[in-house]
């Protein structure tokens, strides 16, 4: 498998430059290193469903973005194979949500990740689990 010559910071920068969806959602990467990524975002009115709470698709998408960063930070292109989410508590407009992705297992080609979305007070909002496939291709 080819090894990337980019640092984690460089990989995240390149990914953010190309990831229009993550930028559109307003996700900000706080920290990203091998096996860990932390990002945050503010719940905007356009992220709300008909009950004035954050739409589940927003929570899923933010978690999916965190998955992409944590499993690609070494520079090898890695793609999601499977993902699921549990919605624990509602989030409301104006809340700042933190999304933390942790590598649970990393084999030669398969990785398993847990992503937790929390409020500022630490309360769990959503729990996401993802499985990803690591290709031999390096991010160019």
Backbone bond lengths (Angstrom), bond angles and torsions (degrees), N, CA, C in turn:
res aa  C-N    CA-C-N  psi(-1)  N-CA   C-N-CA  omega(-1)  CA-C   N-CA-C  phi
1 X - - - 1.440 - - 1.525 108.81 -
2 X 1.326 115.88 132.07 1.456 121.64 -179.66 1.525 110.16 -69.32
3 X 1.315 116.87 140.53 1.465 121.90 179.91 1.524 110.65 -99.67
4 X 1.318 115.92 141.08 1.459 122.09 178.12 1.517 110.17 -78.13
5 X 1.315 115.25 146.46 1.464 121.08 177.64 1.527 110.82 -99.39
6 X 1.312 117.67 1.60 1.466 122.15 -177.09 1.520 111.49 -90.58
7 X 1.329 115.36 146.81 1.462 120.96 174.42 1.529 108.06 -77.11
8 X 1.346 118.19 162.07 1.465 120.21 176.06 1.530 112.64 -54.77
9 X 1.329 117.69 -38.01 1.461 121.55 179.63 1.521 111.01 -64.06
10 X 1.335 115.89 -41.57 1.461 120.13 178.94 1.525 111.30 -66.69
11 X 1.315 116.84 -40.35 1.469 121.13 178.98 1.524 109.79 -61.72
12 X 1.319 117.42 -47.54 1.465 121.62 -179.80 1.526 110.16 -61.63
13 X 1.329 117.29 -41.97 1.463 121.01 179.59 1.530 110.66 -60.37
14 X 1.319 117.07 -46.86 1.470 121.44 179.38 1.527 109.98 -63.06
15 X 1.324 116.89 -44.74 1.462 120.06 179.77 1.527 111.25 -60.74
16 X 1.331 117.29 -44.72 1.466 120.93 -179.53 1.531 111.86 -64.69
17 X 1.331 116.26 -37.12 1.467 119.68 178.14 1.529 110.95 -61.68
18 X 1.326 116.77 -33.73 1.467 121.51 -175.68 1.528 113.31 -94.31
19 X 1.313 117.68 -18.56 1.474 122.20 -172.50 1.525 111.03 -92.73
20 X 1.308 115.30 84.69 1.465 120.71 -177.82 1.524 112.10 -64.13
21 X 1.316 118.12 -34.14 1.465 121.26 -178.22 1.532 111.29 -65.94
22 X 1.313 117.09 -45.75 1.465 121.19 179.27 1.529 110.34 -61.03
23 X 1.312 116.94 -42.84 1.469 120.49 177.43 1.527 110.37 -64.35
24 X 1.329 118.02 -42.51 1.463 122.58 -179.44 1.527 110.96 -60.58
25 X 1.334 116.43 -37.46 1.466 120.08 178.71 1.526 112.31 -72.85
26 X 1.313 117.78 -17.40 1.462 121.28 -179.10 1.513 113.15 83.50
27 X 1.329 117.18 23.64 1.465 120.48 179.07 1.524 109.83 -75.24
28 X 1.325 115.82 135.00 1.460 121.62 178.39 1.515 109.69 -119.22
29 X 1.309 116.01 125.56 1.459 121.22 179.18 1.527 108.67 -81.56
30 X 1.325 116.70 121.65 1.471 122.02 178.36 1.521 111.01 -89.84
31 X 1.329 115.26 -43.02 1.470 120.26 -175.69 1.519 108.61 -154.03
32 X 1.316 115.31 140.50 1.463 119.77 176.55 1.522 107.81 -150.84
33 X 1.307 115.07 124.31 1.467 121.85 178.65 1.521 107.56 -149.25
34 X 1.302 117.32 176.73 1.466 120.72 -179.41 1.525 110.54 -53.73
35 X 1.316 116.38 121.61 1.463 121.66 175.75 1.514 116.24 79.90
36 X 1.330 118.25 3.34 1.467 119.97 -176.61 1.529 111.14 -153.85
37 X 1.328 115.66 140.43 1.458 121.28 173.25 1.519 108.74 -148.94
38 X 1.328 115.72 139.86 1.465 121.47 179.08 1.521 108.28 -132.19
39 X 1.317 115.35 128.62 1.449 120.15 175.50 1.517 109.22 -137.41
40 X 1.321 116.06 170.38 1.461 119.77 178.37 1.528 109.86 -147.35
41 X 1.331 114.07 164.00 1.460 120.70 175.64 1.517 109.86 -159.25
42 X 1.315 113.92 158.97 1.458 121.95 178.94 1.526 107.51 -98.53
43 X 1.346 117.46 134.14 1.463 121.23 177.35 1.530 108.22 -74.71
44 X 1.334 115.38 117.13 1.465 121.96 179.72 1.523 109.62 -99.09
45 X 1.317 116.51 159.79 1.467 121.34 -179.21 1.524 112.38 -54.82
46 X 1.324 117.56 -38.25 1.465 119.84 -178.20 1.533 113.14 -72.44
47 X 1.332 117.57 -3.08 1.465 122.32 176.44 1.532 112.11 -94.07
48 X 1.329 116.72 -0.06 1.461 121.14 -174.01 1.525 112.13 -90.24
49 X 1.333 114.82 149.47 1.456 120.30 173.94 1.529 109.37 -92.52
50 X 1.317 117.56 -168.98 1.456 122.21 -177.67 1.514 115.16 -68.91
51 X 1.333 117.55 -7.57 1.465 122.13 178.65 1.529 112.10 -105.23
52 X 1.338 115.97 12.22 1.464 122.98 -178.84 1.524 113.88 60.19
53 X 1.320 115.87 33.26 1.472 121.65 171.32 1.524 107.17 -124.86
54 X 1.320 116.28 160.48 1.465 119.64 -176.77 1.534 110.09 -59.75
55 X 1.316 115.13 135.47 1.460 122.09 179.69 1.525 109.43 -66.15
56 X 1.320 116.88 139.43 1.458 121.26 179.23 1.517 112.91 -58.01
57 X 1.328 116.69 -31.98 1.460 120.15 178.04 1.512 112.82 -64.74
58 X 1.324 117.17 -30.38 1.464 121.65 176.77 1.526 109.37 -68.69
59 X 1.335 116.03 -46.04 1.469 120.09 178.68 1.526 110.41 -61.26
60 X 1.330 116.84 -42.49 1.459 120.90 179.08 1.527 110.45 -63.82
61 X 1.325 116.23 -46.65 1.468 120.33 -177.58 1.523 112.69 -63.20
62 X 1.323 117.37 -41.91 1.463 120.48 178.18 1.529 110.49 -63.87
63 X 1.323 116.18 -40.64 1.470 120.35 177.80 1.519 110.88 -66.08
64 X 1.322 116.81 -39.74 1.458 121.50 178.61 1.530 110.63 -63.56
65 X 1.319 117.61 -38.46 1.461 120.63 176.22 1.526 111.03 -64.29
66 X 1.333 116.89 -42.36 1.473 120.25 177.40 1.521 110.22 -62.09
67 X 1.337 116.49 -39.41 1.471 120.69 176.02 1.525 110.04 -59.15
68 X 1.320 116.63 -46.01 1.467 119.96 -179.62 1.527 111.74 -58.51
69 X 1.332 116.48 -43.79 1.460 119.18 -179.45 1.522 112.15 -66.90
70 X 1.333 117.11 -47.09 1.470 119.09 -175.10 1.527 111.95 -66.04
71 X 1.306 117.68 -36.41 1.463 117.47 -176.17 1.530 113.20 -88.31
72 X 1.326 118.32 -10.90 1.464 121.35 178.53 1.521 113.81 -106.45
73 X 1.323 117.85 -3.13 1.461 121.80 -171.50 1.532 113.54 -59.73
74 X 1.325 117.37 -22.48 1.471 118.80 178.37 1.522 112.52 -81.98
75 X 1.348 116.78 -5.66 1.460 119.97 175.72 1.514 115.12 99.53
76 X 1.336 118.37 -11.98 1.455 120.49 174.97 1.526 108.82 -85.17
77 X 1.319 116.71 132.96 1.460 120.56 -178.75 1.521 109.21 -66.20
78 X 1.321 115.00 122.10 1.461 123.02 -177.72 1.524 107.93 -127.37
79 X 1.324 115.99 135.53 1.461 122.16 -173.87 1.520 111.12 -121.86
80 X 1.324 116.01 142.60 1.466 120.68 178.78 1.530 110.12 -66.89
81 X 1.319 115.21 136.53 1.468 122.16 174.98 1.525 110.90 -103.31
82 X 1.330 115.29 -36.26 1.460 121.16 -173.01 1.516 108.36 -156.24
83 X 1.326 116.26 146.99 1.461 120.11 176.21 1.522 109.38 -155.13
84 X 1.335 114.65 147.33 1.462 120.35 175.16 1.521 107.83 -145.32
85 X 1.329 115.10 158.84 1.457 119.54 -177.62 1.521 109.93 -141.40
86 X 1.320 114.58 145.28 1.462 122.29 170.91 1.516 107.28 -114.27
87 X 1.329 116.26 127.54 1.460 121.44 177.03 1.525 107.11 -92.20
88 X 1.314 117.02 114.54 1.461 122.37 -172.77 1.533 112.15 -94.82
89 X 1.329 116.04 -50.86 1.471 121.95 -178.63 1.528 108.68 -137.85
90 X 1.332 116.95 153.43 1.470 118.89 176.56 1.530 111.19 -76.33
91 X 1.319 114.72 154.21 1.463 121.11 172.45 1.525 107.08 -119.19
92 X 1.313 115.02 145.77 1.462 120.74 -173.12 1.532 111.33 -114.59
93 X 1.334 116.01 165.85 1.470 119.30 -179.25 1.530 111.57 -57.92
94 X 1.325 114.22 140.75 1.456 120.27 177.93 1.513 114.49 88.72
95 X 1.343 117.64 -15.75 1.466 118.94 -179.94 1.526 110.24 -69.85
96 X 1.312 115.13 145.26 1.468 121.68 174.24 1.521 106.80 -97.62
97 X 1.319 116.20 118.42 1.459 121.03 -179.44 1.524 109.73 -105.06
98 X 1.324 114.73 141.14 1.457 122.16 176.84 1.519 108.07 -109.91
99 X 1.320 115.88 136.59 1.458 122.24 -179.52 1.522 107.10 -121.36
100 X 1.341 116.51 116.74 1.462 121.55 -179.66 1.510 109.88 -116.68
101 X 1.320 115.62 125.26 1.457 122.70 179.67 1.521 109.53 -109.48
102 X 1.333 115.33 130.88 1.459 121.47 -179.36 1.526 109.12 -127.71
103 X 1.314 115.03 134.75 1.458 120.63 175.86 1.526 108.92 -76.65
104 X 1.324 116.39 121.66 1.463 122.14 179.65 1.524 110.17 -91.25
105 X 1.327 115.61 -37.27 1.469 121.75 179.77 1.517 108.77 -151.62
106 X 1.320 115.69 139.74 1.463 120.20 173.72 1.513 109.46 -137.94
107 X 1.313 114.73 112.50 1.449 121.00 174.06 1.521 109.51 -97.17
108 X 1.307 116.39 -166.49 1.462 120.37 -179.88 1.530 111.68 -62.66
109 X 1.353 116.49 -39.73 1.459 119.46 -178.35 1.528 114.12 -126.78
110 X 1.313 119.05 -17.41 1.464 121.99 -176.17 1.525 110.27 -116.84
111 X 1.331 114.68 135.30 1.464 120.58 175.73 1.515 109.62 -128.71
112 X 1.334 115.90 149.61 1.458 122.34 177.30 1.523 107.30 -121.88
113 X 1.340 116.04 136.29 1.455 121.16 -172.65 1.524 111.06 -135.05
114 X 1.328 114.93 145.29 1.460 121.45 174.98 1.524 107.29 -117.09
115 X 1.329 115.14 130.71 1.453 120.74 -178.13 1.526 108.22 -124.15
116 X 1.324 115.97 123.40 1.465 122.31 -178.12 1.527 109.35 -112.78
117 X 1.331 116.09 128.47 1.460 121.73 174.19 1.517 107.78 -105.02
118 X 1.330 116.48 125.88 1.460 121.19 -176.89 1.529 110.67 -130.20
119 X 1.339 113.83 158.89 1.462 121.59 172.11 1.527 108.36 -80.91
120 X 1.313 116.08 174.75 1.468 120.46 179.07 1.526 111.96 -62.06
121 X 1.335 117.48 -29.51 1.469 119.97 179.95 1.529 112.21 -84.42
122 X 1.323 117.41 5.00 1.460 121.71 177.01 1.521 115.16 91.24
123 X 1.333 118.31 -5.71 1.459 120.45 179.79 1.532 110.56 -65.90
124 X 1.318 114.89 135.98 1.456 121.52 -179.85 1.530 110.28 -73.49
125 X 1.328 115.91 128.81 1.464 122.36 178.16 1.527 110.01 -103.08
126 X 1.335 116.94 -43.14 1.465 121.08 -178.70 1.525 110.20 -149.97
127 X 1.325 114.37 149.21 1.467 121.72 177.36 1.521 107.82 -126.05
128 X 1.323 115.81 120.18 1.467 124.04 -174.12 1.519 107.88 -118.93
129 X 1.331 116.56 138.32 1.469 120.81 173.41 1.511 108.14 -125.76
130 X 1.318 115.47 134.63 1.457 119.83 -178.86 1.508 111.86 -134.54
131 X 1.316 114.76 148.40 1.454 122.76 174.62 1.516 107.21 -117.32
132 X 1.328 117.06 136.88 1.457 120.95 -176.07 1.521 111.14 -132.96
133 X 1.329 114.86 151.80 1.457 122.93 178.49 1.519 109.58 -109.21
134 X 1.321 115.74 124.03 1.464 122.28 -178.80 1.523 108.68 -91.68
135 X 1.337 116.00 118.38 1.457 120.60 179.56 1.534 109.78 -85.27
136 X 1.313 115.13 174.37 1.459 120.33 176.77 1.528 111.20 -87.02
137 X 1.338 117.21 -4.51 1.459 121.27 -177.38 1.533 110.71 -82.20
138 X 1.332 114.44 141.89 1.461 121.05 178.10 1.521 108.54 -101.60
139 X 1.330 115.78 141.80 1.466 122.40 177.50 1.528 108.56 -58.63
140 X 1.317 115.64 125.75 1.483 118.71 -179.38 1.511 110.71 -103.01
